[in-house]
Amino acid sequence: MRILIVEDEKKTSAFIQKGLTEQGFVTASAGDGEEGLDVAMTEKFDALIVDVMLPRRNGWSLVQQLRAGQVDTPVLFLTARDSVEDRVKGLELGADDYLVKPFAFSELLARVRTLLRRAPARRMDLYTVGDLEIDLPRWRAQRAGQELQLTPKEFLLLTHLAKSAGEVLTRESIVEHVWDIHFNPCANVLDVMMRRLRAKVDHPFEKKLLHTVRGVGYVLKAD
Protein backbone atom coordinates (compact mmCIF):
# COMPACT_ATOMS: atom_id res chain seq x y z
CA MET A 1 0.00 0.00 0.00
CA ARG A 2 1.38 3.42 -0.99
CA ILE A 3 0.50 6.53 1.00
CA LEU A 4 1.36 10.14 0.17
CA ILE A 5 1.86 12.55 3.08
CA VAL A 6 1.44 16.23 2.20
CA GLU A 7 2.69 18.10 5.26
CA ASP A 8 4.96 21.14 5.58
CA GLU A 9 5.93 20.50 9.22
CA LYS A 10 9.01 18.31 8.78
CA LYS A 11 8.83 16.73 12.24
CA THR A 12 5.19 15.78 11.77
CA SER A 13 5.84 14.38 8.31
CA ALA A 14 8.83 12.34 9.53
CA PHE A 15 6.81 11.07 12.50
CA ILE A 16 3.99 9.85 10.25
CA GLN A 17 6.35 8.34 7.68
CA LYS A 18 8.29 6.44 10.33
CA GLY A 19 5.15 5.04 11.91
CA LEU A 20 3.55 3.98 8.63
CA THR A 21 6.77 2.44 7.33
CA GLU A 22 7.05 0.36 10.50
CA GLN A 23 3.52 -0.88 9.79
CA GLY A 24 4.52 -2.07 6.32
CA PHE A 25 3.30 0.85 4.21
CA VAL A 26 5.32 2.52 1.44
CA THR A 27 5.32 6.29 1.89
CA ALA A 28 6.12 9.37 -0.14
CA SER A 29 6.02 12.97 1.03
CA ALA A 30 5.50 16.50 -0.27
CA GLY A 31 6.24 19.71 1.63
CA ASP A 32 3.69 22.06 0.06
CA GLY A 33 0.37 22.00 -1.72
CA GLU A 34 1.64 22.47 -5.27
CA GLU A 35 4.18 19.66 -4.94
CA GLY A 36 1.55 17.46 -3.31
CA LEU A 37 -0.92 18.07 -6.12
CA ASP A 38 1.68 17.29 -8.77
CA VAL A 39 2.74 14.03 -7.11
CA ALA A 40 -0.83 12.93 -6.41
CA MET A 41 -1.85 13.60 -10.02
CA THR A 42 1.09 11.76 -11.59
CA GLU A 43 1.61 8.75 -9.31
CA LYS A 44 -0.65 6.04 -7.92
CA PHE A 45 -1.42 6.02 -4.20
CA ASP A 46 -3.84 4.05 -2.05
CA ALA A 47 -4.45 6.97 0.33
CA LEU A 48 -3.43 10.59 0.90
CA ILE A 49 -2.78 12.29 4.23
CA VAL A 50 -3.10 16.03 3.63
CA ASP A 51 -2.53 18.95 6.00
CA VAL A 52 -5.01 21.79 5.48
CA MET A 53 -2.70 24.75 6.10
CA LEU A 54 0.00 24.30 3.47
CA PRO A 55 2.25 26.81 1.67
CA ARG A 56 1.66 27.59 -2.01
CA ARG A 57 -1.70 25.76 -2.11
CA ASN A 58 -3.85 24.81 0.87
CA GLY A 59 -5.18 21.32 1.43
CA TRP A 60 -8.74 22.25 0.55
CA SER A 61 -7.69 23.54 -2.86
CA LEU A 62 -5.44 20.52 -3.41
CA VAL A 63 -8.25 18.02 -2.83
CA GLN A 64 -10.70 20.10 -4.85
CA GLN A 65 -8.31 19.96 -7.84
CA LEU A 66 -7.80 16.22 -7.43
CA ARG A 67 -11.53 15.53 -7.45
CA ALA A 68 -11.98 17.83 -10.45
CA GLY A 69 -9.31 15.77 -12.20
CA GLN A 70 -11.19 12.53 -11.44
CA VAL A 71 -8.60 11.36 -8.90
CA ASP A 72 -10.64 9.42 -6.33
CA THR A 73 -7.85 8.37 -3.96
CA PRO A 74 -9.12 8.38 -0.33
CA VAL A 75 -8.02 11.50 1.59
CA LEU A 76 -7.51 12.05 5.31
CA PHE A 77 -7.21 15.72 6.30
CA LEU A 78 -4.91 16.77 9.14
CA THR A 79 -5.45 20.17 10.72
CA ALA A 80 -5.25 22.22 13.88
CA ARG A 81 -8.59 23.82 12.96
CA ASP A 82 -11.34 22.13 14.95
CA SER A 83 -14.48 24.07 14.03
CA VAL A 84 -17.52 22.28 12.66
CA GLU A 85 -17.47 24.59 9.64
CA ASP A 86 -13.92 23.58 8.76
CA ARG A 87 -14.68 19.88 9.08
CA VAL A 88 -17.80 20.20 6.94
CA LYS A 89 -15.92 22.21 4.30
CA GLY A 90 -13.20 19.58 4.00
CA LEU A 91 -15.69 16.74 3.66
CA GLU A 92 -17.78 18.64 1.11
CA LEU A 93 -14.69 19.26 -1.02
CA GLY A 94 -14.10 15.52 -1.29
CA ALA A 95 -12.08 14.43 1.76
CA ASP A 96 -13.01 11.11 3.35
CA ASP A 97 -11.99 11.77 6.95
CA TYR A 98 -10.67 14.50 9.25
CA LEU A 99 -8.16 14.28 12.12
CA VAL A 100 -7.37 17.21 14.39
CA LYS A 101 -3.83 17.97 15.59
CA PRO A 102 -2.31 16.99 17.93
CA PHE A 103 -3.16 13.34 17.40
CA ALA A 104 -2.00 9.92 18.54
CA PHE A 105 -0.40 7.81 15.83
CA SER A 106 -2.58 4.86 16.82
CA GLU A 107 -5.67 6.88 15.88
CA LEU A 108 -4.12 8.01 12.60
CA LEU A 109 -3.27 4.39 11.76
CA ALA A 110 -6.79 3.21 12.59
CA ARG A 111 -8.33 5.91 10.39
CA VAL A 112 -6.00 5.13 7.48
CA ARG A 113 -6.83 1.43 7.69
CA THR A 114 -10.54 2.23 7.75
CA LEU A 115 -10.16 4.39 4.62
CA LEU A 116 -8.34 1.62 2.81
CA ARG A 117 -10.96 -0.97 3.74
CA ARG A 118 -13.89 1.06 2.50
CA ALA A 119 -12.21 2.61 -0.56
CA PRO A 120 -14.08 1.70 -3.75
CA ALA A 121 -12.37 -0.45 -6.33
CA ARG A 122 -10.57 1.80 -8.79
CA ARG A 123 -9.56 1.30 -12.38
CA MET A 124 -6.17 -0.32 -12.59
CA ASP A 125 -5.97 -0.51 -16.36
CA LEU A 126 -4.60 3.00 -16.95
CA TYR A 127 -1.29 4.12 -15.44
CA THR A 128 0.25 7.58 -15.56
CA VAL A 129 3.81 8.48 -14.52
CA GLY A 130 4.75 12.04 -15.40
CA ASP A 131 3.92 12.47 -19.09
CA LEU A 132 3.96 8.71 -19.67
CA GLU A 133 0.57 7.01 -20.11
CA ILE A 134 -0.02 3.27 -20.33
CA ASP A 135 -3.41 2.01 -21.49
CA LEU A 136 -3.64 -1.74 -20.80
CA PRO A 137 -6.92 -2.55 -22.61
CA ARG A 138 -5.62 -0.94 -25.80
CA TRP A 139 -2.07 -2.27 -25.27
CA ARG A 140 -0.78 1.24 -25.91
CA ALA A 141 1.86 3.44 -24.30
CA GLN A 142 2.55 7.07 -25.10
CA ARG A 143 4.76 9.82 -23.79
CA ALA A 144 4.04 13.53 -24.19
CA GLY A 145 1.31 12.50 -26.64
CA GLN A 146 3.70 10.45 -28.80
CA GLU A 147 2.89 6.77 -29.15
CA LEU A 148 5.73 4.43 -28.19
CA GLN A 149 6.42 1.50 -30.49
CA LEU A 150 7.07 -1.26 -27.96
CA THR A 151 7.41 -5.00 -28.38
CA PRO A 152 5.08 -7.13 -26.22
CA LYS A 153 7.91 -7.89 -23.78
CA GLU A 154 8.93 -4.22 -23.56
CA PHE A 155 5.31 -3.25 -22.91
CA LEU A 156 5.01 -5.88 -20.17
CA LEU A 157 8.24 -4.70 -18.54
CA LEU A 158 7.20 -1.04 -18.64
CA THR A 159 3.76 -1.86 -17.23
CA HIS A 160 5.30 -3.87 -14.39
CA LEU A 161 7.46 -0.88 -13.46
CA ALA A 162 4.52 1.53 -13.77
CA LYS A 163 2.37 -0.52 -11.41
CA SER A 164 4.98 0.13 -8.72
CA ALA A 165 5.95 3.64 -9.81
CA GLY A 166 8.28 5.26 -7.29
CA GLU A 167 9.30 1.90 -5.79
CA VAL A 168 12.62 0.20 -6.48
CA LEU A 169 12.07 -3.27 -7.94
CA THR A 170 14.85 -5.81 -7.66
CA ARG A 171 16.31 -7.43 -10.73
CA GLU A 172 15.18 -10.83 -9.47
CA SER A 173 11.55 -9.77 -9.02
CA ILE A 174 11.42 -8.10 -12.44
CA VAL A 175 12.79 -11.11 -14.31
CA GLU A 176 10.56 -13.57 -12.47
CA HIS A 177 7.49 -11.48 -13.27
CA VAL A 178 8.22 -10.54 -16.87
CA TRP A 179 9.88 -13.76 -18.03
CA ASP A 180 8.35 -16.14 -15.46
CA ILE A 181 11.72 -17.73 -14.79
CA HIS A 182 14.08 -17.75 -11.83
CA PHE A 183 16.72 -15.11 -12.19
CA ASN A 184 20.17 -16.13 -13.40
CA PRO A 185 22.70 -13.55 -12.16
CA CYS A 186 24.90 -14.24 -15.17
CA ALA A 187 22.16 -13.53 -17.66
CA ASN A 188 22.04 -10.06 -19.21
CA VAL A 189 18.55 -10.37 -20.66
CA LEU A 190 17.19 -7.66 -18.36
CA ASP A 191 20.08 -5.27 -19.11
CA VAL A 192 19.50 -5.65 -22.84
CA MET A 193 15.76 -5.12 -22.46
CA MET A 194 16.23 -2.02 -20.27
CA ARG A 195 18.60 -0.47 -22.83
CA ARG A 196 16.02 -1.01 -25.56
CA LEU A 197 13.24 0.36 -23.37
CA ARG A 198 15.26 3.46 -22.44
CA ALA A 199 15.96 4.14 -26.11
CA LYS A 200 12.22 4.42 -26.69
CA VAL A 201 10.88 5.80 -23.41
CA ASP A 202 13.67 8.15 -22.26
CA HIS A 203 16.20 9.03 -24.95
CA PRO A 204 13.89 11.16 -27.12
CA PHE A 205 12.82 13.21 -24.09
CA GLU A 206 14.63 15.62 -21.78
CA LYS A 207 13.21 14.26 -18.53
CA LYS A 208 14.21 10.69 -17.69
CA LEU A 209 11.76 8.30 -16.04
CA LEU A 210 13.71 5.03 -15.94
CA HIS A 211 16.40 4.93 -13.26
CA THR A 212 18.96 2.32 -12.24
CA VAL A 213 19.59 1.69 -8.55
CA ARG A 214 23.05 0.19 -8.63
CA GLY A 215 23.27 -3.24 -7.07
CA VAL A 216 19.51 -3.46 -6.54
CA GLY A 217 17.34 -2.96 -9.61
CA TYR A 218 15.25 -0.33 -11.37
CA VAL A 219 12.59 2.27 -10.62
CA LEU A 220 10.18 4.22 -12.81
CA LYS A 221 9.50 7.67 -11.39
CA ALA A 222 8.73 11.19 -12.53
CA ASP A 223 10.97 13.12 -10.12
N, C-alpha and C positions, 0 to 999 in steps of 0.2 A: 504494500500500500504506500502510495506517495502523497505526501502532505506538504503544501506550500505555506510558509509562515510569513506574513507581511506585517512587519513590526519594526518601528524605527528605534525603539529602546533596545540597545545591543544586549544588555544583561537579560532582559525578558526573553528576547529571541533565542539567546544561547541556552537559557534555562528550559524553554519549551523544546528546542531541538534535542538537547541532551536527554530529556525525559522520554520523548517519543522514540528516539533512536534506541534507547535501552529497552523499549517495548517492542522493538522489531520493525518500526516504521522507517521508511526512507524519507528524508526531509530535504527541502530546499528553502532558501530564505530570500527576502527582498526587503530593503531598508526604507523604501518610500512607495507612495501609491502608483507613480508612473511605472517604476520598475516592476512592481507587483502585477500591474495590469498587463504589461508586456509579457512577463513570464507565464502568467495564467492563461493568456490568449494563445501562446505558442507551444506550450508543453501540456502534457496530460497529467492531471492530479486526481486523486480520489477524494480529497477534501482540502479546503482552504481555511486557514486561521488568519483573520484580518483585523488589525487594530483600526479603530474608527479615526482617531486623530493622527493622520499621517502627513508628512511634508509632501509637497508637489501635487498630490491628489488625495483627498480624504477617502476613508474606507467606504462611505456611502456611495460616492461617485464611482469608485472602482467597481463595486458590485453591480451598480446600475449599468455600467458599460458592459460588464461581462454578460449580464442577462440580455441586454440589447443585442449582443453578438451571439446569442444562442448558446452560451456556455452555461451548462446547468450543474456544474460541480457544486456539491454541498459547501456552504459557507458558515463558519462560526465567527461571529463578531466578538472582539475583545475591546473593552472600553472602560474608562473611569467614570463615564457619564451614566448615572443610574436612574434618570427620570423615565416615567412611563412613556412620554412622548418620544424620547430617543429610542427606546426599545421598539416601539411600534413603527417608527420611521424605518429602522434597520430591517425589520421583518417585511414591511411593505415593499421595500426596494429589492427584496429577493434573498435576504439572508435566511438561514434555516434555524439558527440558534444564536443566543446572546449571553455572554459571560462577563460579569463586571469585575474589574480589577479592584483590589488584589484578589487573587484566586488561589486555591490549592490545586496542585498539579493533578491530584487524584480526581477532582471534579472535571478538570479540562479533559483528562483521558476518558472519563466516562461519557462525556458529551460527544467527543469525537467518535467513539465507538458506536454510540447511538446513531449519529449521523450516517456513518458508514453502513450500518445495518438497514436503515430505512431508505437509503438513497435508491432512486429508481435505476433500473438497468439502462445503461447508456450505449449509444452506438459505438462499436469498437471496430468499425470497418473503414473509418476514415482517420488518418493520422496526419498531424501537422507539426513540423519542427522548423521554426523560423519560416523561410519562404518555400520550404519543401512540403509538398502535399502528396500523400499516398492514398489512393482510392482502391481498396481491396476488391470490391465487386467488379470493378471495371479493369482490374489488373493494370493500373496506370499510375505512374509517378511523374510529377512535374516539379520544376523549381523555377521560381520567379515567372511562372506562366509558360515556361518552355518544357515540353514533354521530353522525358528522359527515355532513351532507347535502351532498355535493360533486358538482359537475358532472363529466363525464368529463375535461375539460381541467384543472379544478382538482385532481382526483385525480392526474392525470399529473404536474402541476407539483409537487405535494406529495411524490409518490413520488420524483421526480428529486432534490429537495432532501434527502429522507431517505436516499437511497442514498449521499450524500456528507455526511452529518450532521457538523457541526463544521468543514466546509471552506467557504470563501467561493467561490461560483460566480459567474462574470461574467454580466452581462446578456446578452452575445452568446451565450455557451454555453447559457444557459437557453432563450433563444428558438429557437436552432437545434435544440435537442433536442426541446422541447415542441411547437413549431409546424412544425419541419422547413423553416424558411426562413432566409435570411440576414438578420441583424439590421439593421433600419433605425433609426438613432439618433433619428429624428424620431417614430417610432411610439411610442404610449403603451400598446400592448396589454399589455405585461408589468406596467406600473404599475397598470392597471385590474384585471388578474387578481390581483395581489398584494393589493390592497385588499380584494377580494372574499374571498380566501383568509384574510386576517387576521381579517376579520369573523366567520368561522366557526371558525377554528382557535385564535385568540388572544383576541379581545375578550371572550368569555364566561368567560375564566379569568384568574386573578391572574398566573400566571407566563407570560411571553411566550416563544415558541419561534422565531418568525420575526423575523429582524433584518436591517436594511438596512445595508450597508457603503457609505457615500456615495462616489460616483464609481467604484464597482467592481461591486457586485451584491448578492447576498443569501446568507444562511446560516441553516440550521435547526440550532439547538443548544439543549441543555437548561440550560446554565449562563449 
